Amino acid sequence: MSIGKSIKRVDAFEKVTGRARYTNDYLLNNALIAKVLHSTIANGIVKKIDISEASKLPGVIKIITCFDVPDITFPTSGHPLSLDIHHADIADRKLLNTRVRYYGDDIAAVIAKSDLIATRAIRLIKVEYEEYEPIMSIDAALKQGARPIHKNFPNNILTHSNYQIGNYDEAIKEEGLILIEGEYITPMVKHCHMEAPISYAYAEAGKMVVVTSTQIPHIIRRIVGQALGIGWGKIRIIKPYIGGGFGDKQDALYEPLNAYLSYIVGGRCVKLNISREEAFVNTRVRHAMKIKIKSYVRPNGRFVARKIEVYGNKGAYASHGHSITSKAGNASKQIYNDEKAIKGDMYSVFTNMPASGAMRAYGIPQITFALESHIDDIARKLDIDVVNIRKLNMMKPDYEDNGIKCYSYGLDECIEKGKEYIEWDKKIEEYKHQTGLIRKGVGMAIFSYATGVYPILLETASCRLVLNQDGSVQVQMGATEIGQGADTIFTQMIAEVLDIPVQNVHLVTTQDTDVTPYDSGAYASRQSYVSGMAAKKAALELKEKIIEHANFMLKLPMGSLELKNSMIVNKENGDILASLEEIATHALYNVEKSVHITADVTNQCKSNTFSFGACFADVEVDMAIGKIKINKVINVHDCGKVLNPQLAAAQVHGGMSMSLGYGLSEQMLFNEKTGKPLNNNFLDYKLPTVMDTPHLEAQFVDTYDISGPFGNKALGEPPAIPVAPAIRNAVYHATGVNFNIIPLTPQRLVERFIEEGLI
């Protein structure tokens, strides 16, 4: 049996030896190189582009400007196609843009014989603009009279959605309620995956082939076809190994433009080079959010009614549309349940900043920072234990919302495990009555997270299995391995069902839309849940076909045989009758009934469930210099059945590390007057290094979720959610100062401590 065991990653050897081939490793030697010319204003119109000097440069093959590309707008979001026009992604992108909407917008492209020549040509192009004042904040975008960034959205609001459960206006009339309000702000941050989102394109056999580092190859195929205005069947997308994605590559980035550039030079191979500086601002970022919360509570801390307002900084383009801001707002009513009413308003707002898209946990880190900060604010104002107030209000078993059901529940146990590790009760007493400039504190945060995107979007995945003649199994899945370990988990699932060694399951890690069955891609912590069920169903079908042929070969009645340990055995007495290899060989080569035993299965998932977790942090704050030292930090997760403990711990460590940076140091900075990015590189963007990272403790609560293929549910994204608010709350406990904005940088801390008279 393989499920629940820490088997080695199936891609480990290839990666550690350098044999794994990424997009750049497949590049043809004769490839042309393309570079993009980006705008040097944040808001305005391109009036004229002079390419005369650049065109004269030896080695320049072609220069394309925003005035040359097809007049086609297309969406970029990595969502399955919606046949309902009212739920379709917003088509607001062109291959190149005359209307400039952020500093760095794509306005022209050079194709040359080398990167150096392309870069030199870019510098020779002259651009004339009609420039407008940049709109660099949500408040500025919503200000009356603000210039529309998109003509179809005159008030700069992409979408405003709302909900109400119960009668809010009546609920707040209850006598004795205490109103507590808060406003919380989270920053725009970057994914910082190791591999830039590079691609190259060429024509072959009447098709445009794009080799790209993407999380969503099948969706990219469709978007490239839409952008170029050609049949989707004439597009072929190949996804090799990927050096990280975290949601940035859950969008069509430069694949459509790359395909077009190859097309205009007769299908020659063109690589579109993307620098690290470009990757920071010209792909996608995490939404900055402003969140306002009004809570009406009883003196014991019970929530009676709440009002939530969420403002998501959309940036220049729609990308994933309103879905991320909407998800953040809807999560407010999930992790905590009000006794009488809750009301939510969510706004996605255009600004002249880089386009915001998907990033690990899809809006939940933002809302969780606000909710978990707010509940500590309430507890300390009412002098209530912060753990008890959470237990009083948090989601209970069997809760259901918007088609997502709490089938399994380990949140209470997560909290108790975290308390025990951090020595919570002891530290609460020990850290009382502190004085001096160095103080210690403990804090916590909890969360819930859905598994996949049903019922908001279609959830479908496929798996193809082929029985080889040596008794091993070949696997093809559209689900993408992006470093998270999906290939290993699928291998374990198939080996588990067939009862064969994992080394006899050969999974093809490269997706090719011409041959790989459909899958929406890697996002929403969906793969072990949605694609995993496809793998399980395919394995069950293959197993049934194997036994059916064994009955034919052995001339035994149906129901008398089973597949066990790579052998066909007699159910009654356990006698081994044939090996799987013998069955496979006989099936293909016997002259009476030749059959290639395969299974090709699609799983349309029509369920969803909540995973849970808790984070506890023990910190030391040096108020004089604004330094936060993490003494201890732990994430405890309820992800259902843990399929591979070692891989699960690795997921948690990675997510915790991202959340540390989110809480303490990471933020994208811009010149407010010009919109120019100020820290779009690894020197100035303060990403935590190994020297900044404490021991990260990962523990699990074992539950079993009946909706998952093996009792499992979401784990990939949840670890990135709770660390930032847990640290904020620990700083609050240590110093008595409640910071409602992250990151908690030294400057921000010292300024506030001075304001509060602590230093």
C-alpha positions, 0 to 999 in steps of 0.5 A, spaced: 500 500 500 502 506 498 497 512 500 499 515 507 507 513 506 512 518 504 515 515 498 520 519 494 518 524 489 518 521 482 521 527 479 527 527 485 532 524 481 531 528 474 531 535 478 537 534 483 541 531 477 539 537 473 536 532 468 529 535 468 528 539 462 525 546 463 522 550 457 529 554 456 532 547 455 528 545 449 530 551 445 532 550 438 539 553 436 536 557 431 531 561 435 530 568 434 529 572 440 524 577 442 523 583 447 518 587 449 518 595 449 514 597 455 511 604 456 515 609 460 508 612 463 503 609 467 496 612 464 495 615 457 495 613 450 501 612 445 500 617 439 506 615 435 512 610 435 518 611 431 522 605 429 526 607 424 533 607 427 531 601 431 529 597 424 536 599 421 540 595 426 543 589 423 540 583 426 533 586 427 528 581 423 521 585 425 518 590 429 511 590 431 508 596 434 501 597 438 498 599 431 500 593 427 497 587 431 490 585 430 484 589 433 482 583 438 481 583 445 481 577 449 481 574 456 487 572 460 484 568 466 486 561 467 479 559 468 475 554 464 471 557 458 464 559 461 458 558 456 454 563 460 456 570 457 454 573 464 460 569 467 465 569 462 472 572 463 473 579 461 476 580 454 480 587 456 487 585 453 490 586 446 497 583 444 500 590 444 496 596 447 495 603 445 491 605 451 497 605 456 494 603 463 500 602 467 508 603 467 511 598 463 505 596 459 506 592 452 506 597 446 511 594 441 516 588 440 522 587 437 524 580 433 532 579 432 537 574 431 540 575 439 538 578 445 543 583 445 541 586 438 533 586 441 535 589 447 539 595 443 533 595 438 528 597 444 533 602 446 532 606 439 525 606 439 522 613 440 515 613 443 510 619 443 505 619 449 499 623 451 500 622 458 494 622 464 495 623 471 497 616 474 491 613 479 495 609 484 490 607 489 483 605 491 481 611 494 484 615 488 480 610 483 474 611 486 474 619 487 469 622 484 471 625 477 477 620 476 479 618 469 476 612 467 482 607 466 477 602 462 472 606 458 467 600 459 468 601 467 467 609 468 467 609 475 473 604 475 469 599 479 470 592 475 465 589 479 461 590 485 458 584 489 454 583 495 450 578 500 446 578 506 445 573 511 439 574 516 436 581 517 443 585 518 439 592 520 434 588 525 440 584 528 444 590 530 438 593 534 439 588 539 440 591 546 447 591 549 451 590 543 458 592 543 460 595 536 467 594 534 470 597 527 477 596 524 480 597 517 486 593 515 490 593 509 494 588 505 500 589 500 501 588 493 506 582 493 510 578 487 510 570 487 517 570 486 518 563 483 525 561 480 523 560 473 521 566 469 514 565 465 518 564 458 516 561 452 518 560 445 513 559 439 514 556 432 510 553 426 509 545 425 505 541 421 500 547 420 500 548 427 502 554 432 506 550 437 508 554 444 512 551 449 511 555 455 512 554 463 505 554 465 500 551 470 494 551 465 496 548 458 489 546 455 487 553 457 493 557 454 491 553 448 484 556 448 486 563 449 492 563 444 486 561 439 482 567 441 487 572 441 490 570 434 483 569 431 484 562 429 481 555 430 483 552 437 485 546 434 491 549 430 494 551 437 499 546 440 501 547 447 507 543 450 509 544 458 515 541 460 518 541 467 516 548 471 520 552 476 514 554 480 508 558 479 504 559 485 498 562 481 502 567 477 502 562 471 495 561 472 494 566 466 495 567 459 502 571 460 506 572 454 504 566 450 499 569 445 504 575 443 509 569 442 505 565 438 503 572 434 511 574 433 512 567 430 506 567 425 509 574 422 516 571 421 513 565 417 513 560 423 520 561 425 522 559 432 521 565 436 523 565 444 520 571 448 525 573 453 522 575 460 527 578 465 526 578 472 525 585 472 519 584 467 517 578 471 515 583 477 511 587 474 509 585 467 506 578 469 501 578 475 501 580 482 497 579 489 491 583 490 493 589 495 486 589 499 483 594 504 478 591 508 473 594 513 469 590 518 464 592 523 462 587 528 456 587 533 458 583 539 455 581 546 460 582 552 462 575 552 464 575 545 459 572 541 458 575 534 451 577 533 452 581 526 457 583 522 458 588 516 464 587 511 467 591 506 472 588 501 476 593 496 481 589 491 486 593 487 485 590 481 491 594 477 490 595 470 487 589 467 481 584 469 485 578 469 481 573 474 476 579 474 472 579 480 473 572 483 479 573 488 476 579 491 469 576 491 472 570 494 475 574 500 469 577 502 465 570 502 470 567 506 468 572 512 462 568 513 465 561 513 470 561 518 466 565 523 459 564 523 454 570 526 448 568 530 443 573 526 446 576 520 452 578 516 453 583 510 458 583 505 460 588 499 466 587 495 469 591 490 474 590 485 477 597 483 482 598 477 488 602 478 494 604 474 498 598 477 500 591 475 495 587 473 493 583 480 491 575 479 491 569 482 497 568 488 497 562 493 490 561 496 486 566 492 484 572 496 484 568 503 491 571 506 488 578 505 481 577 508 484 572 514 489 577 516 483 582 517 479 577 520 484 574 525 487 581 527 480 584 528 478 578 532 484 579 537 482 586 537 475 584 539 478 579 544 483 584 547 478 590 548 473 585 551 478 582 555 476 575 553 481 569 551 483 570 544 482 562 543 476 562 547 473 567 542 475 563 536 472 557 539 465 561 540 464 563 533 468 559 528 465 554 523 462 548 526 461 541 523 456 540 517 456 547 516 455 549 508 455 555 504 455 556 496 455 548 495 461 547 499 460 543 505 464 541 511 464 534 511 470 533 515 472 537 521 479 537 525 479 545 527 478 544 534 484 539 534 488 543 530 488 549 535 489 544 541 495 541 538 498 548 536 497 551 543 501 545 546 507 546 541 507 553 543 506 552 550 501 557 550 498 557 557 505 558 560 507 563 555 501 567 556 503 567 564 510 568 563 509 574 558 505 578 563 507 585 566 513 586 561 517 592 561 523 595 557 524 595 549 525 588 548 518 584 549 515 577 548 508 575 545 504 569 543 499 570 537 495 565 533 490 565 527 485 560 524 483 559 517 478 555 512 479 553 505 475 550 500 478 545 495 477 546 488 472 551 485 466 548 484 460 550 484 463 557 482 466 554 476 466 547 472 471 542 475 473 537 470 479 533 469 482 527 465 486 521 466 489 516 461 492 509 463 495 504 458 497 497 461 504 496 458 507 489 456 511 488 462 505 489 467 507 496 468 502 502 467 503 508 463 500 515 465 498 521 462 494 527 465 493 534 464 494 536 471 500 540 471 506 538 476 509 545 478 513 543 484 508 541 489 509 534 488 502 532 484 506 527 480 508 523 486 501 523 489 498 521 482 503 515 482 501 513 489 494 513 488 494 509 481 499 504 485 494 504 491 488 502 486 492 497 482 496 494 488 502 494 484 509 498 486 510 505 485 516 504 481 511 500 476 507 507 475 510 511 469 507 518 469 509 523 463 510 529 467 510 533 460 503 536 458 502 536 450 495 539 448 495 534 442 496 528 446 494 529 453 487 529 456 484 535 458 485 538 465 484 545 467 490 545 471 494 547 477 490 551 482 485 552 487 488 546 491 484 542 486 489 536 484 489 531 489 482 532 490 479 533 483 484 530 478 486 525 483 479 522 483 480 522 475 486 518 477 482 513 481 477 512 477 481 510 471 485 505 475 479 502 477 477 501 470 483 499 468 483 494 474 476 491 472 479 490 464 485 487 467 481 482 471 476 481 465 481 479 460 484 474 466 478 471 466 478 470 459 485 467 459 484 463 465 477 460 463 475 462 469 468 465 471 467 472 473 468 474 480 473 469 482 479 473 481 482 479 484 489 483 482 493 483 488 501 485 489 501 485 481 498 478 481 492 475 479 489 471 485 484 466 486 479 470 491 477 463 495 484 460 496 489 466 495 492 461 489 497 465 484 494 464 477 498 469 473 502 475 473 500 482 471 506 481 466 503 475 463 496 478 463 498 484 459 502 480 454 497 475 453 492 481 452 496 484 446 499 478 442 494 472 443 491 471 436 484 469 439 482 476 442 488 481 442 486 487 446 490 493 448 488 494 455 487 502 457 483 506 461 481 514 459 476 517 464 474 524 465 472 526 472 467 532 473 467 534 480 461 536 483 463 537 490 467 541 495 469 541 502 473 545 507 480 544 510 482 547 516 488 549 520 491 554 525 498 557 526 501 559 533 507 564 533 512 566 539 515 572 538 520 577 541 520 584 539 526 589 539 522 596 539 528 600 539 530 598 532 523 595 530 526 587 529 521 581 530 524 575 532 520 568 531 522 564 537 517 559 535 512 558 529 507 552 528 502 550 522 497 545 524 493 542 518 486 538 517 487 536 510 483 530 511 487 524 509 495 525 509 497 522 502 504 523 503 507 525 510 513 528 507 510 531 501 505 534 506 510 537 510 514 540 505 508 544 502 507 547 509 514 549 510 513 552 503 507 556 504 509 558 511 515 561 508 511 565 503 507 567 509 513 570 513 515 574 507 508 577 507 507 579 514 514 581 515 518 584 509 514 583 502 511 589 498 511 592 491 513 599 491 512 605 486 513 612 485 506 615 486 507 621 481 509 617 475 507 609 477 514 607 476 516 600 480 521 602 485 523 595 487 522 590 481 528 586 483 531 581 488 536 586 491 530 591 493 524 586 494 525 584 501 524 576 500 526 572 506 532 568 505 534 562 509 538 566 514 531 570 515 527 563 516 526 560 523 524 553 524 518 551 521 514 546 525 508 542 521 503 538 524 497 535 522 490 532 524 488 526 521 481 526 519 477 523 513 473 527 508 468 522 504 468 527 498 475 526 497 478 520 493 482 517 498 479 522 504 484 527 502 482 535 501 486 541 500 493 542 502 497 546 497 495 553 498 492 553 506 499 553 509 500 560 506 494 563 509 495 564 517 502 566 519 502 573 517 496 574 522 499 570 527 505 574 528 501 580 528 497 578 534 503 576 537 506 583 536 500 585 539 500 581 545 508 583 546 507 590 545 500 592 546 500 595 539 495 593 534 498 594 527 492 593 522 497 593 516 502 589 513 508 588 512 511 589 519 517 593 517 522 596 522 520 603 519 513 601 520 514 598 527 519 604 530 514 609 527 508 606 531 512 605 537 514 612 537 507 614 536 505 610 542 510 613 547 513 606 547 520 608 545 
